[in-house]
Amino acid sequence: MEGVIAERPVARVRGWGIVDAACVVAIAVAAWPIVTVRPRVDSEGGWFAVLAYVAQHRLPFGDQIAWSYGPLGFLTSNPFVYYQQVFTLSWLFAVLIQLLLAVALMTALMRSLARPLAVVVAAVTLSLVVEPAFALGVIASVLLLTTPPARRAWVGPACGIGLGALTGILLLSKLNQGLELVLLPAIALAGAARRRDALAFAAGVLATVVLCWFATGQGLADAWPYVRNGAEVILGYAEAMGGSDPAYRWTYPAAIAVVALTVALAIDGGRMLAPRRRWALVLLCVVHSAFAFKEGFIRQDVGHLLTFFSEMLVLVVALPVRRSRAPALLAVVAAIVVGYGGVVGGKVFFRTLDPYAHVTAMADQVQLVVSTQRRAELTAQVRAEVASTYGIAPELLDAVSGRTVMLWPFAFGDVAHAYGLELRPLPTIEPYAAYTPALDRLGSELLASARAPARMLRVTPTVIGALDGRYPSFEAPAATLAILCRYRQAAVRLSWQLLARAEDRCGAARTIGSTTAPWGAHVSVPSPERPDALVLVRITGTGPRGLEHVEALLLRPPRRWINLDGVRFRFVAATAADGLLLAAPPRLDYPAPFAMAPNPSRIAVSRDGDQPDRALRYTFVEVPIRRFPSG
């Protein structure tokens, strides 16, 4: 029992009985996390369908798919009834994780609370968990550090292998979560000095990653690009996607208070542990709190804030707390629950805690899992809703039938599923996610390669709009230029434009002017030297500098903006040097309302807050462009 100062309430959990097992099942069902498996028919829900499509068709990640999710992403996201095997597997995985998470919660809480109170707290916590698989890994890491070794020698290595397997799954599901779940068990195992368990954990991670990587259709050559592009997605996120909401200013002090109280509980509970474990526990809490804060506040919206409060709640209930300190534990839990409710609002909050709604949802989903007829009926209803919502003309669908197709600017995976399209998505799935030069380059290289989709279906930008008030054609600028150069308009029906792949009609770029200007100062856009040319601008110096790197590390740098003739749009600094399309001859651009070039006379770049005193460089280039051959 090395490293543990024996105190019976937290030192070892007694054996489980029938009543405990019944409590676990009741908690798991009463807090069932999946509200519905009926597919959403909207642009927000379309990426769930793409996730299922990628899994169903075993598309390779790496350079072909570069996303925040990996080849097992379908397992840890909400299962929807798109493809039977993918749906069934992800739903059964959710059942397994839910049961294991209930076991882990009860194991942790019964060290400090009587069973009835532990059941209530576990049920509330489980109802508010946003990422169940990740939450299980966090609790398991804390238990690994704070629980004495089991009397049976095989239990520790078995738990290490299990936690390693979960970590391996998360590494292939959502890379940022997987990386944190490598770090937390590493801290726990180092603090507990369990070398055999550490080897078992490493073996579990390695075996799961290798097995699942090849089982999902990935190749050995895809491994490094998956890691490299995943790092691009993670590291570029704060600058491109960060933002705050004034309505939730109160969450900053609330978050600081929650983190402080959590660390205080860890320090107090750690007094029952040997020094090595005690400081490992504090370090684990600090590391997890930092990750949770970044997850919740880089992009400060409802979904991410709920993730923060959920992840902190999971950590708090896993801590070793003396029974005499149970009121303090309950007070911190209550504070976090109130914070969660303050973000989501009372009506939704109480619905989230409604056990009847959870039980009925699970019962309905069980019927869908076992009944082929019910799934077929639901699929038919969803397909009819897709047809009604998107209004894609039959002749456009006939034109893409049997050909590879890319949908733009959003994933529209529900459209691909409903009509059985052969999807050839942008590597980042949607252009807004190509927010670094490397990610943007993946898209342009695809569109210039033999793998380029034969057709594109593009919806009017004014119908959908762009994310965060960006200008649509500035998303994935290199890929956007490749579309204009390589795809001709074949047909238009209502808000949909059909593009067909053709010969490249663009020539080599040539500089026509370069100037420097202060932040916020307007710069005139020069005319091209030839009438049949596009004008692009490459802007350098817009990225974070000096203390902004610290801001980006701690939270996010100030947002950038680009002003086009007095109209301001959100601006992604990292891809500004790729070449933003500014002007095109109307006869060579797509017809309105599908035209890509904004054709401004003046542009200016600024940022939130005070403007830096350094200058920006604007380099204007022209790209010769000709008409596509008729037909």
Summary of the structure (lengths in Angstrom):
residues: 631
radius of gyration: 26.6
end to end distance: 79.7
largest distance: 83.9
contacts: 2167
relative contact order: 0.10
helix: 56%
strand: 13%
